């Protein structure tokens, strides 16, 4: 297996202005190194976390989808971030996992933020998604999902872990930044998996500040890279495959994990 180079783009976001945000990220992505394997953008990076779908929701093949396709091809790496998407009359906070060849996966945010009334407007996802990159199995989640350990919980069967890395794209407010940083580390430790969590900075259209604190951590919960608070910044780290496997072999708690089943109302 190969090591994985990950880049997190911690950025401010212009409220409900797709053109301005895509132009902003165009400039930022110029700094991405050509050896990068995965670029993560914040939750609703093209609009900010708005629950105004009539104004900003895009069809699955909309302008932001096309932009993601172009950027993944140009950077020759996977680019992932979430977009408010309308499909079959329903609205989803949809993470796109866009590959350089134009193929992609989607993950619809499962847990919709009740305090922000996201749950009244959007439709929750029904499927837990595992994607693969350079032999790494990766679990994508979106913001509020981070608070739900059962949904995220790794599994161990026949000597194999279900996934190796969690990626979280977020718009997590400053008021709860301690929970953000703590939960990122906790999820890495309890799942014996690496973690990459990207968060936005700046004040959104509702006046809520966001401090960022984007983090890349290993499976021990040790922080490999962390963005400065309240700063637009790209952080990168290389996740080491051999180190992950050696740690799992030395500390075999996966053998003692409880078996469980997640039931989803369809």
N, C-alpha and C positions, 0 to 999 in steps of 0.2 A: 504494500500500500504506500501511498505518497502522503507527504505532509500537505497541509492545506493553508494557503495564505488568505486571510480574511481582512477586508477593509470595511470599517463602519463610518458612514458619513453623518456626523452630528451637525445639524443645520437648523437655522431658523426657517420658518415657512410663512409665505405671504398668504393671508387669509383668503380662501376661496378664489385664488387667482392661478389657474392652471398654467397659463402662458408664462407668467413671471417665475413660477416655481421651476418649471422645466428649464427655463433659461438659466436660472440660478444653479441648478444641479448640472446642467451642461458644463458650466465653468468649473465647478468643483471636481467633476469626474475627470477633467483634464489632468489632474494631479495623481490619478490612480496609476500605480506602477504596472508595467506590462506583464509582470509575473503573478499578478493577483488572480486568485481562483474564484472569489466570491465577494460581491459588493452588496452591503445591506443599507437600505434607505429607511427613514422613519415611517411610522404609520401614517397613511394618507399624506404622503410626502408632496403630492401635487396640489393639495388644497388646504391642509391642516385638518384637524379632527372636527369636522362639521357634520351636523345631522340635518343638513339642508339638501336632500337629494334632488329635489326638483331643479335646483340651480347647478349642482356640481356632479351628479351621478353620470358615469360614462357607460356606454355599451361595452361588451367584452372586447370589441375590436376598436375601441376609441383612441383618441389622440395619445393618451398616456401609455396605453398598451403598445401602440406603434413606437413611441419613444423608447420604451423599455427594450423592445426588440432591436432597435437601432443601436442602443447603448451596449447591450450585451454582445452584439456582433462587433462593434467598434473596439470594445475593450477585450474581446475574446475571453470573456468570463461570464459566470452567472451573475445576474443583477436581480435583486429581490426587494420588494416593498409593497405596501398595500394601497389600494385604490377603491374609492366608493364606486361600486359597479351595479348597474341595473340589468337584470336578465329575467325574462319571462314575467315581467311585472313586479319582481321582488328586488330589494336592495341588499347588497352584501358588502361588508368590509372585507375585500378580497385581496389576499396576498398572491402576487404573481412571482413565480420562480422561473425567470426567463434565461434560457440557455443561449450560447452564441449562435447556434444553428437555427434559432427561431422556434424551436420546440419549447414547451413550457408546461409547468404544473400550476394548479391553483389550490389554495387553501382558504376557505371562508371562515372568518373568525367565529369561533364557537361561542365564547362567552361575551355577551354584549353588555357594555357598562351601564348598570342600572341607574347610578347617580347622574349620569349624563343623558339619560333617557334614550340611549342608543337602542335599547331593547324594544322600544315602542315603534321604531322606524325601520330598523334593519331586520333581516332574517338570519338566524344563527346557522352556522355550518353544521353539517351532520357527519362529516368524515374527518377522522384523524389521518394526517398525511405524513408519510415518510418518503423523502426524496434522497437521491444519491448523487454524490459528486466525488470523483477520484477515489472511489471505493469507500468513502465515508457515508454512512447512513445518517440522515439529518432530519430532525423534527422541527418544522416551522410553526411558530405561534405568533399571535398578535396581541400585544399590550395586556389587557385585562386577563387574558388566558393565563398569564404568569401566576396568578393567584390561585390556580386550581391544580393542585398536585396530582390528583387522580387522573385528570385528563392528560397530564404531561408524563406520568410515571413510566419509566423504562421497564422493559421486561427482559428476562434471561431464560432462554430455552435451548437445550442441547448444545451448551457451550457458546452460544451466540447472544450478544446484546441486540435488542431491537434497533437501537440507534446509538450514535457516537457523539453527536453534537446537537444542541438546541440553539435555534436562532429565533430571536424575539425582536420584532419591529414595533416601535412604540411611540406614543404621544403621552408620556407619563408626567403629570404636573409636579411642580416643585413642592407643593404641600405634602406630597407623599413620597418624596425622593428617598427617604430612609428605607421605606418598604421596597422600593424599586431595587436599590442596591443589595439589600439583604436577601430578597427573593431570588435574584439572579444567582447569587452564590449558593443559596440553599438548594435550588433546583439542580445545579451542577453537582453538588456533593451527594444528594440523595439518589441521583440517577447515574452516578459514575460516568458522567458525560461532560464534554466541554460545553461552554456557553458563550454565545455572542449576542449581546443585547444593545440595540441602537435606539437612542432617544433623541427627540428634538430639543432645541433651545428656543428662547424668545417668548413673547407674549402672544397668545392666540386671539381670535376675534371676540372671545368672551371675556377677555382681560385676565386670563389665567397664565401665570408665568411657568416656564419649563426650564429646568436647569441642565438637562442633558445627562451627564455622568454615564455615558455609554461605556460598556465594559466587555472585555474579552477575558474569559477565565478558563483554566484547565479543569480536569475532572476532580481535582482535590479541592477546588474552590479558590485556588490561588489566582489572583488577578495578574494577567500577563500584560494587559494594556488597559488604560482608563483615560477617557477624555476629560479635559478640564471642565469644570462647571461653567455655565453661561458663556460658552465659547464655541464658535463654529470651528469644527476641527475634524480631520479625518485621522482615525487611528487604525493601525494595522498590527497584525500579529500572525505568526506562523504556528499552527497547531501541529504538534508532533505525534505522528501515528504510533511510533514505537513506544514513546513514553506513556501514551494512553493504554496500550496493550499491556505493558509491563506493570503499570499500576493495578490494572484489573486482575492480573495474575497473582500479584502479591497480596491484594486486599479483596478477597473473593466474596464480598457481601451479596453479589448477585445470586449466589447459590441459596441464599436464605430469604430472598424476596418472596413475599406472598403472591400467590396467583389471584387474579381478579378479572372481572369482566365489566366493561363499561356498556351500559344500556342507553340507547339514544332513541327518543320518540321520533318516528319517521313520519 
